[in-house]
Amino acid sequence: MIRISIAALAAVIATPLLAGGNHAPAAEQDGAVTSSPAENVSASFDILAAHAHRSGHTVTFHMTTAGGAGSEIPDPAGALGGAPVLSYVWPTTLDPNVVGFEPGTGILALAATSHPDFDDTPLFDENGDGDLANDGAGWHSHWVVLAPHDDCGEGALSVRDIPEGETPALPATWPGLPLFIDSPGFTPVFDGPEISLTVAIPFAGEIAGTGYDGVTAALRVNANVHAPLLCVTDVFDVASGDLSLPGVLD
């Protein structure tokens, strides 16, 4: 497991996503954040490259892995408490308010996640069976705001909780959980070792120079289903090696 210090995260949040001009695999894009193969990391979560590029109001995030991206999903826990989550994540230096969260509240990250024990995309029927509440195992997208939380472990992060009684600004597609999480409905695309995720960002003119990185990680719902509700428990790989967010979106 890789530990990322809070000091390192704080340092990069003030720095500037490098844009490529086409949809080639991340490893072939100019300015991609590249990574050597890692030992003791499952090939599907072993990052070889991460990249992001913009076209108007859309940004496509890419990640190249050493194996079949998206080929592994978590074993269900059988309940919400203790439920595991697997994720491909692109942390950024974008302010959370760019996608509708309260400004200045943490690290805005785009994530593709799978978690068979619960469904947090109530507006979307990803598997097309007519039931909006049974799609958690299928890979889907979220914007999340990450923040340090000592109760998740020393130097660990959680998806920022919303304390009872507080009413922070939230995106229109917030799924109703007491978390800084958005379920915008953008679909991850898998192609062998590649995952890509194209998202709309309303204020595209304000995001040039944004920093990004690539991370694969595991999270877990608190066994008691209270704050911190969703902790990052394992970081499998980081494209930059140190979460310095060296990619730059122009």
C-alpha positions as CSV (number, residue, x, y, z in Angstrom):
1,M,0.0,0.0,0.0
2,I,1.2,3.5,-0.8
3,R,0.8,6.2,1.8
4,I,0.4,9.8,0.5
5,S,1.2,12.5,3.0
6,I,-1.3,15.2,3.6
7,A,1.6,17.7,3.3
8,A,2.3,16.5,-0.2
9,L,-1.4,16.8,-1.2
10,A,-1.6,20.3,0.2
11,A,1.5,21.3,-1.7
12,V,0.1,20.2,-5.1
13,I,-3.4,21.5,-4.7
14,A,-2.1,25.0,-5.3
15,T,-0.2,24.0,-8.5
16,P,-1.5,23.8,-12.0
17,L,-4.5,19.0,-16.3
18,L,-1.2,18.5,-20.1
19,A,-3.6,18.3,-22.9
20,G,-3.2,16.1,-25.8
21,G,-4.9,16.6,-29.1
22,N,-6.4,13.2,-29.8
23,H,-7.8,10.0,-28.3
24,A,-4.8,7.8,-28.5
25,P,-4.0,5.6,-25.4
26,A,-2.7,7.6,-22.5
27,A,0.8,6.1,-22.8
28,E,1.0,7.5,-26.4
29,Q,-0.1,11.1,-25.5
30,D,2.4,13.9,-25.3
31,G,2.6,15.1,-21.7
32,A,1.2,11.9,-20.2
33,V,2.2,11.1,-16.7
34,T,4.0,7.8,-17.0
35,S,4.8,5.1,-14.5
36,S,7.1,2.0,-14.5
37,P,5.4,-1.4,-13.9
38,A,4.9,-2.0,-10.2
39,E,5.6,-5.1,-8.2
40,N,2.9,-6.7,-6.1
41,V,0.1,-4.7,-7.8
42,S,-2.7,-6.4,-9.7
43,A,-2.1,-5.8,-13.4
44,S,-5.5,-4.2,-13.8
45,F,-4.6,-1.6,-11.3
46,D,-1.0,-1.2,-12.2
47,I,-0.8,2.3,-13.9
48,L,1.5,2.8,-16.8
49,A,0.2,6.2,-17.8
50,A,-2.4,8.8,-17.1
51,H,-3.5,11.6,-19.4
52,A,-6.3,14.2,-19.8
53,H,-7.2,16.5,-22.7
54,R,-9.9,19.1,-23.4
55,S,-12.2,19.8,-26.3
56,G,-14.4,22.8,-25.5
57,H,-16.5,22.1,-22.5
58,T,-15.5,18.4,-22.3
59,V,-12.4,16.7,-20.8
60,T,-11.4,13.1,-21.5
61,F,-9.4,11.4,-18.8
62,H,-7.3,8.4,-19.8
63,M,-5.4,5.7,-17.9
64,T,-3.3,2.9,-19.2
65,T,-2.8,-0.2,-17.0
66,A,-0.6,-3.2,-17.3
67,G,-3.6,-5.6,-17.6
68,G,-7.3,-5.5,-18.3
69,A,-8.6,-2.3,-16.9
70,G,-12.0,-2.8,-15.2
71,S,-11.6,-6.6,-15.2
72,E,-11.8,-6.9,-11.4
73,I,-14.6,-5.8,-9.2
74,P,-14.9,-6.1,-5.4
75,D,-16.2,-9.2,-3.7
76,P,-19.5,-8.0,-2.0
77,A,-19.6,-7.7,1.8
78,G,-23.3,-8.3,1.8
79,A,-24.2,-5.1,3.5
80,L,-23.6,-1.3,3.2
81,G,-21.5,-1.3,6.4
82,G,-18.0,-2.5,5.5
83,A,-18.8,-2.5,1.7
84,P,-15.6,-2.4,-0.5
85,V,-15.1,0.0,-3.4
86,L,-12.5,-0.3,-6.2
87,S,-11.6,2.8,-8.1
88,Y,-9.7,4.5,-10.9
89,V,-9.1,8.1,-9.8
90,W,-7.8,11.3,-11.4
91,P,-7.1,13.8,-8.6
92,T,-7.0,17.4,-9.8
93,T,-6.3,20.9,-8.6
94,L,-9.7,22.1,-9.8
95,D,-11.6,23.8,-7.1
96,P,-14.7,21.8,-6.1
97,N,-17.0,24.6,-7.1
98,V,-16.2,24.0,-10.8
99,V,-18.6,21.1,-10.7
100,G,-21.0,22.6,-8.1
101,F,-19.6,21.7,-4.7
102,E,-18.9,24.2,-1.9
103,P,-15.6,26.0,-2.9
104,G,-12.4,25.3,-1.1
105,T,-13.5,22.1,0.5
106,G,-10.8,19.7,-0.5
107,I,-9.3,17.8,-3.5
108,L,-11.7,17.5,-6.4
109,A,-11.2,14.1,-8.1
110,L,-12.9,12.2,-10.9
111,A,-13.4,8.5,-10.2
112,A,-14.7,5.4,-11.9
113,T,-15.9,3.0,-9.2
114,S,-17.4,-0.4,-8.7
115,H,-19.1,-1.5,-5.4
116,P,-21.6,-4.4,-5.6
117,D,-23.2,-3.8,-2.2
118,F,-24.9,-0.5,-2.9
119,D,-26.0,1.8,-5.7
120,D,-25.2,5.5,-5.6
121,T,-26.4,6.6,-9.0
122,P,-30.2,6.9,-8.4
123,L,-30.8,8.8,-11.6
124,F,-29.3,6.2,-13.9
125,D,-30.1,2.6,-14.9
126,E,-26.7,1.5,-16.0
127,N,-27.5,-2.2,-16.6
128,G,-30.8,-1.4,-18.4
129,D,-33.0,-3.7,-16.4
130,G,-35.5,-1.1,-15.3
131,D,-34.3,-1.0,-11.7
132,L,-32.4,2.2,-10.8
133,A,-31.1,0.8,-7.5
134,N,-29.1,-2.3,-8.5
135,D,-26.2,-1.0,-10.6
136,G,-23.4,-0.5,-8.1
137,A,-21.2,-3.3,-9.4
138,G,-21.1,-1.8,-12.9
139,W,-18.3,0.7,-13.4
140,H,-19.7,4.3,-13.2
141,S,-18.4,7.8,-12.6
142,H,-18.3,10.2,-9.7
143,W,-16.9,13.5,-8.8
144,V,-15.7,13.4,-5.2
145,V,-14.1,15.8,-2.8
146,L,-11.3,14.2,-0.8
147,A,-10.1,15.5,2.5
148,P,-7.9,14.1,5.3
149,H,-9.5,12.2,8.1
150,D,-7.5,10.8,11.0
151,D,-10.2,8.2,11.7
152,C,-9.4,6.6,8.4
153,G,-5.8,6.1,9.5
154,E,-2.7,8.2,9.7
155,G,-2.2,10.2,6.6
156,A,-5.4,8.8,5.0
157,L,-8.1,10.5,3.1
158,S,-11.9,10.1,3.0
159,V,-14.6,11.4,0.8
160,R,-15.6,14.5,2.6
161,D,-18.6,14.0,4.9
162,I,-21.6,16.4,5.2
163,P,-22.3,16.8,8.9
164,E,-25.9,16.6,10.0
165,G,-27.6,20.0,9.8
166,E,-25.1,21.5,7.3
167,T,-26.3,22.4,3.8
168,P,-23.2,23.0,1.6
169,A,-23.5,23.8,-2.1
170,L,-23.8,20.5,-4.0
171,P,-24.1,19.5,-7.7
172,A,-27.6,19.0,-9.2
173,T,-26.8,15.3,-9.6
174,W,-25.8,14.8,-5.9
175,P,-27.1,11.3,-5.1
176,G,-28.4,12.2,-1.6
177,L,-25.7,10.6,0.5
178,P,-24.1,12.6,3.3
179,L,-20.9,13.0,1.3
180,F,-19.3,15.4,-1.1
181,I,-20.0,13.1,-4.0
182,D,-21.7,13.6,-7.4
183,S,-23.2,11.0,-9.7
184,P,-23.1,12.8,-13.1
185,G,-23.8,9.8,-15.3
186,F,-20.7,9.9,-17.5
187,T,-19.8,6.4,-18.6
188,P,-16.3,4.9,-18.3
189,V,-15.1,3.2,-21.5
190,F,-12.8,0.1,-21.2
191,D,-10.6,-1.1,-24.0
192,G,-8.1,-3.8,-22.9
193,P,-5.6,-2.0,-20.7
194,E,-7.3,1.4,-21.2
195,I,-10.0,3.2,-19.3
196,S,-11.2,6.6,-20.5
197,L,-13.9,8.8,-19.1
198,T,-15.2,11.9,-20.9
199,V,-16.9,14.5,-18.7
200,A,-18.6,17.9,-19.2
201,I,-17.2,20.7,-17.1
202,P,-19.5,23.8,-17.2
203,F,-16.7,26.4,-16.8
204,A,-14.2,25.1,-19.3
205,G,-12.6,28.5,-19.8
206,E,-11.5,28.5,-16.2
207,I,-9.6,25.1,-16.1
208,A,-6.5,25.7,-18.2
209,G,-3.4,24.9,-16.2
210,T,-5.2,22.5,-13.9
211,G,-3.0,19.7,-12.5
212,Y,-3.9,16.0,-12.5
213,D,-2.5,12.6,-11.7
214,G,-3.7,9.0,-11.9
215,V,-4.4,6.7,-8.9
216,T,-5.9,3.3,-8.4
217,A,-7.3,2.7,-5.0
218,A,-9.6,0.8,-2.7
219,L,-12.1,2.5,-0.4
220,R,-14.5,1.1,2.3
221,V,-17.7,2.2,3.8
222,N,-17.5,2.6,7.6
223,A,-18.7,-0.6,9.3
224,N,-20.9,1.5,11.5
225,V,-22.2,3.6,8.6
226,H,-21.3,6.9,10.2
227,A,-18.6,9.5,9.6
228,P,-16.1,9.1,8.2
229,L,-18.5,7.3,5.9
230,L,-16.1,6.4,3.1
231,C,-12.4,6.1,3.7
232,V,-9.5,5.4,1.2
233,T,-8.1,2.2,2.7
234,D,-5.5,1.2,0.1
235,V,-3.6,3.1,-2.7
236,F,-2.5,0.5,-5.2
237,D,-0.6,2.8,-7.6
238,V,0.0,6.4,-8.4
239,A,1.1,7.5,-11.9
240,S,3.5,10.1,-10.7
241,G,4.7,8.0,-7.8
242,D,4.3,10.8,-5.3
243,L,0.9,12.4,-6.2
244,S,2.6,15.6,-7.4
245,L,-0.1,16.1,-10.1
246,P,2.4,16.8,-12.8
247,G,0.0,16.5,-15.7
248,V,-1.3,19.9,-17.0
249,L,-4.6,20.5,-18.8
250,D,-4.3,23.4,-21.3
